[in-house]
């Protein structure tokens, strides 16, 4: 049985949730305190995600998004190309959580997977040319490829690359560092201009864990069409749910605007038995096969199958970030200054 564990949040409710959570982190709910920490981020206006060239507009949007995420818990201002965030005193783990909320782009996209074209990109790789010690390999898979004229499911032999993490050459690397290695190698591949390479986490179950937990052991590629069919701009509501039939796995349920729902139905109806990738912050969250046309304007993002408490924290952060809006450009932390307390 799948149940919804929190009501659908409006944007205002999400902001209140953020303010309450962050104020609690600072040990002060509903009161004013002198800022104890100043974080300065450079906003990379030259590389705005949507090609926006008006730097002032990018800066203004960035300020508004971060202020929405941290409403009443921080002072957010801009100076030139810098975004300045002033916070109350936080413990180390709390500060890491806030930094994560600040820099998360919140960019959500749905793109079609081109399994039929994957062999031209990955199948042409000579495995003898793969770099030594990087734990890279090329695999083949039977992939869905739409319907024939009689409505029967078709399949195609696809290819993909996979990298293993924490191998002898990199015994202590993080999952993010492992992904960086795969991304760097992928830049050497010839990819058609109307396509991009997506990256999805590979997990394995952890023995003797109750409830069963999973750990990231590597990453795999997916060949995607560059154009996003649906984006986070179409989201009107978000809710957190828990699937009791799937190890109590948490997920975030999305509701699209009427226009977004209509287009979502059109795309899924035209691509039955093909994979539709859900991409969050340039990582493929999942790539489910479209079984039938999806109407009603709803979709889900799973939180993985690891520690339930972490899943719930990730789900709360995701619904906050999505409802606060996406960052228009990358942020880079350039300074972290402890401020003198007025005593």
DAQUI-V925837 format. One record per residue. N is the residue number from 0. D_CENTER is the distance of its C-alpha to the mean C-alpha in whole Angstrom. Layout:
# DAQUI-V925837
{{N & D_CENTER} {N & D_CENTER}}
This chain:
# DAQUI-V925837
{{0 & 26} {1 & 23} {2 & 23} {3 & 21} {4 & 21} {5 & 21} {6 & 22} {7 & 20} {8 & 19} {9 & 20} {10 & 19} {11 & 22} {12 & 22} {13 & 18} {14 & 20} {15 & 22} {16 & 20} {17 & 19} {18 & 22} {19 & 24} {20 & 21} {21 & 21} {22 & 25} {23 & 26} {24 & 24} {25 & 27} {26 & 29} {27 & 30} {28 & 29} {29 & 31} {30 & 33} {31 & 33} {32 & 33} {33 & 33} {34 & 30} {35 & 30} {36 & 27} {37 & 26} {38 & 23} {39 & 23} {40 & 21} {41 & 21} {42 & 20} {43 & 19} {44 & 21} {45 & 22} {46 & 19} {47 & 17} {48 & 15} {49 & 17} {50 & 20} {51 & 21} {52 & 25} {53 & 26} {54 & 25} {55 & 26} {56 & 24} {57 & 21} {58 & 22} {59 & 23} {60 & 20} {61 & 18} {62 & 21} {63 & 20} {64 & 17} {65 & 17} {66 & 20} {67 & 19} {68 & 16} {69 & 19} {70 & 22} {71 & 25} {72 & 24} {73 & 24} {74 & 26} {75 & 24} {76 & 26} {77 & 26} {78 & 28} {79 & 28} {80 & 25} {81 & 24} {82 & 22} {83 & 24} {84 & 23} {85 & 26} {86 & 25} {87 & 28} {88 & 28} {89 & 25} {90 & 26} {91 & 24} {92 & 21} {93 & 21} {94 & 20} {95 & 17} {96 & 16} {97 & 17} {98 & 16} {99 & 12} {100 & 12} {101 & 14} {102 & 12} {103 & 8} {104 & 8} {105 & 7} {106 & 7} {107 & 7} {108 & 9} {109 & 11} {110 & 13} {111 & 16} {112 & 17} {113 & 20} {114 & 22} {115 & 25} {116 & 25} {117 & 23} {118 & 26} {119 & 27} {120 & 24} {121 & 24} {122 & 27} {123 & 29} {124 & 28} {125 & 31} {126 & 30} {127 & 33} {128 & 31} {129 & 28} {130 & 28} {131 & 30} {132 & 28} {133 & 25} {134 & 25} {135 & 24} {136 & 25} {137 & 25} {138 & 25} {139 & 26} {140 & 25} {141 & 26} {142 & 24} {143 & 24} {144 & 26} {145 & 27} {146 & 30} {147 & 33} {148 & 36} {149 & 37} {150 & 34} {151 & 34} {152 & 30} {153 & 30} {154 & 29} {155 & 28} {156 & 28} {157 & 25} {158 & 24} {159 & 21} {160 & 21} {161 & 19} {162 & 20} {163 & 21} {164 & 20} {165 & 22} {166 & 25} {167 & 29} {168 & 28} {169 & 25} {170 & 26} {171 & 24} {172 & 20} {173 & 17} {174 & 14} {175 & 13} {176 & 16} {177 & 17} {178 & 14} {179 & 15} {180 & 18} {181 & 17} {182 & 16} {183 & 19} {184 & 21} {185 & 19} {186 & 20} {187 & 24} {188 & 24} {189 & 25} {190 & 23} {191 & 24} {192 & 23} {193 & 22} {194 & 19} {195 & 16} {196 & 15} {197 & 12} {198 & 11} {199 & 11} {200 & 11} {201 & 15} {202 & 16} {203 & 20} {204 & 22} {205 & 23} {206 & 27} {207 & 29} {208 & 26} {209 & 27} {210 & 25} {211 & 23} {212 & 20} {213 & 18} {214 & 17} {215 & 15} {216 & 18} {217 & 17} {218 & 15} {219 & 16} {220 & 16} {221 & 15} {222 & 17} {223 & 16} {224 & 18} {225 & 17} {226 & 17} {227 & 14} {228 & 16} {229 & 15} {230 & 12} {231 & 11} {232 & 15} {233 & 16} {234 & 15} {235 & 18} {236 & 17} {237 & 15} {238 & 16} {239 & 16} {240 & 18} {241 & 19} {242 & 20} {243 & 23} {244 & 24} {245 & 21} {246 & 22} {247 & 21} {248 & 17} {249 & 15} {250 & 13} {251 & 12} {252 & 14} {253 & 14} {254 & 17} {255 & 18} {256 & 20} {257 & 24} {258 & 23} {259 & 19} {260 & 21} {261 & 24} {262 & 22} {263 & 19} {264 & 23} {265 & 24} {266 & 21} {267 & 21} {268 & 25} {269 & 26} {270 & 23} {271 & 24} {272 & 24} {273 & 21} {274 & 18} {275 & 15} {276 & 12} {277 & 9} {278 & 6} {279 & 3} {280 & 4} {281 & 6} {282 & 6} {283 & 7} {284 & 7} {285 & 10} {286 & 13} {287 & 16} {288 & 19} {289 & 20} {290 & 24} {291 & 25} {292 & 24} {293 & 22} {294 & 24} {295 & 23} {296 & 20} {297 & 18} {298 & 15} {299 & 13} {300 & 9} {301 & 11} {302 & 10} {303 & 12} {304 & 16} {305 & 16} {306 & 18} {307 & 18} {308 & 19} {309 & 15} {310 & 14} {311 & 15} {312 & 14} {313 & 11} {314 & 11} {315 & 13} {316 & 11} {317 & 8} {318 & 11} {319 & 13} {320 & 10} {321 & 10} {322 & 14} {323 & 14} {324 & 13} {325 & 11} {326 & 12} {327 & 15} {328 & 15} {329 & 14} {330 & 16} {331 & 18} {332 & 20} {333 & 23} {334 & 25} {335 & 25} {336 & 29} {337 & 31} {338 & 33} {339 & 36} {340 & 37} {341 & 39} {342 & 42}}
